[in-house]
Amino acid sequence: MKSLFSHSSKAVFIVVIVMMVAACSFKTMYKQLDYMIPSYVEGMVSLDSMLEEKVEQRTLVLINWHRNTQLEQYAKWLRVFQRDASAQLTEEKMLQHIATLDSFWKSLSLKLNEEMVRLLPLLNAEQREELFSNIADKNDEFREEYVDIDNDERTEQYFDRMMDSYETWLGDLTDEQESVIKQAAAKMQAAAGLRLEHRQQWQQSIRRIIHTTDSTTQKAASLTQYFKDFTRKKNVVLNTIDKSNRQLLARLTVRVVHNMTAEQKVHFVSSTDDYIRMFTELAEKH
């Protein structure tokens, strides 16, 4: 179910979480994950009592792992980023921060893979068909929203998301900042089509594995090996596009930070302090 948790850019997964919701609403949401994740899964595949219990158990394992090992790392990252977000911020330093975010996603992705190895082999034939039918619907929605659009619509999407993100951290932007964001949005390279192909290949392979007549143990072993191979496999074109877009975002962020107003600096420190405190408090409540 990796695709259920992915977005158009997994490299900024954690940033998307942080930027798209207010601190208080995120904290409330995080405390409800033990209910929200099973509910989301059940929206994708009907669960019998045995599988429902398993999903609830593994959800608690996932949340406890995330709370105990990841949240303090997020807080630490924000502290460092808060310190570096000054006139001395360089593109190289910003790329390092983005690489750290990418490592957060990879850790979460590996953990999700572990949980899928435990759960996917338990699906019966009817549940498998339902799951992959719903995933196909999700893919159609993704294609409609991100792939089957013209360049103007795509650029507008990039611009709107960038504006929302920077405004979340900084408050109201200046005309100059808005202008450089618009320029950057026009230079972003489209990767949605390739990303859709990538996730479809992943889903087809998973489907083949769990549709075999192998035992649950054999299916789990095959999934584990496939996840390892898939992680090592590189999509050269997609990686090249991602690298170019990251460099563009790093360069843009440096320009925006270098031109922060006094009010924006206060807003930025207040916003990051809120998240640092939130992550720390959640991590301490084992």
N, C-alpha and C positions, 0 to 999 in steps of 0.2 A: 504493500500500500504506500510505497514511497511517493508515488505520483500524487497521492491524496494530500501530502504535506508540502509538495514542491510548488514553486511559483516560477515566474519567468526568469528569475535570477537567484539561484540558491546561494550564491556568494554573499548576498546581502540579506539573507534570511533573518538574522537576528536584528539587523537594523530596521527591517520592515516591521518586525514585531514592536520594536521600541518606538518607532516614529509614527505609526498609524493609530495609536491609542494613547489616551492620557494616562498618566501614572496611576491614578486611583482606579481607573477602569481596568487597566492591565492587572493590577494587584488583585482586584475582585475576580477577574477572569481566571487568573492563575490558580486561585484557591478553589475554583470550580472545575478544574480540568479532570478531576476524578469522575465527574459526571459528564462533562462535555465530550471527552474523547470517546467513551463507549457509545454515547448518543450519536456522535458523528459516524462511527463505524457501523452502527445499526442502521443508519440512514443509507449506507452503501450495501449492506448485506444483512438479511434477516438472521438473527442469532437464536439458536435453541438454548435451553437452560444451561447446558454444559459449556457451550462456547461463550455464552454471555458471562458466565462466572470466570472463565479463563481470561476474557478480555478485561474484565474489571480487575482481576489480579495483576495482569501484566501492565495495565495502566498505572496502578499504584507503584509497581516496580519502576516503570519509566519516570514517573513524576518524582519519586524519591531519589532516583539516580540524578535527574536533572537538578533538583533542588540542592542535593548534597555535593555535586561535583561541578556544576556549570554556572550557577547564579553568581557566586563570588568571583568567578572569572569575568563575567560580564561587568560587574561592578569595578573590578580592577582595570578592565579595558577602558571604561568610561572615565575613571580617574586620570589615566594616562592621556587619553584623548583630550580631556578637559584642560590638562596642563599644556598640551602641545598646540591647542587651537589658539595660536597667537600669530603675530607678525613674522615669527620665525618658522612657521609651519612650511615644510617643503613638500614637493610632489613625492619624493622618495619616501618621506616619513608617512605621508598619507597612504601610499601604497602598502606600507607595512601594517598600518591600521586595518586596511581592507583585507590583507592576508590573514590577520588575526581573526577577523569576522568569518572568513572562509573556514578557518580551522574549527570555529565553533559549530558551523553547519556540518562539517565533516564528522565531528564527534557525535552530533545528534543523528546524522544519517546512519552511521555505523550502529548506533544503539537501536534505531528503528529497524534496521535490517535484522538484528538479533531477535527482536520481538516478532517480526514477520516470519522468521524461521520457525518460531514456536507455534504460531497461530495458523498460517496459511495451509499447512498440511492437514489441519483438522477440519477444513471445509468439506462438506459433502458435494455431490455433483450439482445439485440445485443451487446451493449457496455459491459455488464457483461461477456458475452461469450468471447469477444475479450480480455478483461483484463485478465481473468483467463487462457486463452490459452497462452497469452504472459508470464504470471507468470510461467506457466508450462515449457515454453521454458527456462526461466531464471533458473528454478530449474534443468533442464537437464544440462545446462551449468555449474552450480555450482557442480552438481554431477560428471560431467566429469573432472572438473578441480581440485576438492578438495576431492572427495570421492572415485572414482574409480581409485585410484593410489596406487602404492605399497609403502612400508615404505621408501625406498630409495628416491623416488620422493618427498614424503611428507617431509622428513627431509631436502631435498634440498630446498624445498619451504620455510620452516621455516628459514633455514640458510640465504637464499637470502633476505628475508624480514627483518630479523634482521640486516643483514649487511647494507642494504639500509638505515634503520632507524638510526642506530648508526652513519653511515657515514654522514648522513644529519646533525646531531647535532654536530659531532665532527671532521668531515673531515677524512683524511686517518687514518686507524686503524693500530695499531702495530700488529706484528705476535702473540704476547701473547693474545691480545684482540680478534683477529680473532679465535684463538684456543679455548678460553673459549666460544665464541659464537657458534662454531661448536659443542662443547660438549653439550651445552644447547639445541641446535636444535635437537640433537639426543635423548634428554630426554623428549621433548615436547609430550604430549598425544594428540592423534587425537580426535577431537570433531566434525568434519565436518558432519559425518553421522548422529549423534544425532541432530545436529543443523538443518540439512535438514529435518529430521522427525518433529522437533519442528515447523519449519516454514510451513511445509505442513499441519500439524494439524491446525495451525492458519488460513491458507488460506481456508481450507475446511470449517471451522466453519463460517468464514466471508461469504463465498459463500452461505452457507445454509441460513444465516440471510437475505442477500439482495435478495435472490431468492424467498422469501416468498411473499404472496399477501398482507402483512401488509402495512399500510400506511407509508409514508415517516417518519412521526413522530414516529411511532411504531418501524420502523427499526432503527432509530437513537437511541432510548431508548435501544433497544436490543444490539446494537453495544457498546454503552456506558457501559452497564452492563458486556458484554462479555470482553471488554478490562480490566475492573477492576478485574474481576475474573482471567483472563489470567495472569495479572501482579502479582497477589498474588500466583498463582499456581507455585510450585517449581518442577523442574526436578532434582531430587537428583543426578543422575549419571552425568548429564551435569554440574551441579553446582560444583560437586566434581572435575571434570576434569578442569573446569575453575579456581577453587581455586588453584589446583596444578600448573597449567601453570602460573598463576599470581605470585605465590611464586617463581617459577623458574625464571621468568622474573625479578622480584624484586631483587633476589639474583644475577643474571647476571649483572643487571644494576649497582648494588653496586660495583661489582668487576671491571667493566669497568670504572666507575667513579673514583674509588680509584687508577686506573692506568693511568689516563689521563696524556698525555704529556703537556708541556708548550704550544705547538702550539694548541693542542686540547682544552685546557682551553680557549684560546683566541677565537678560532672558536666557541665554545659553547656559550660564553658570547655574541659574535657578533650575532649569530643566534637567540638566545632567545631575545636579545634586539630588533632585527628586528621585531619579532612577537609581542612582547609587544607593540611596537610603532604602528604596523599595527592594532592590535585589538583595541587599545585605540583610534586611529584616526577614525576607522570605527564606533566605538561606539559613538563618539562625533558628527558624521554627521547624525543627526536624520532627 
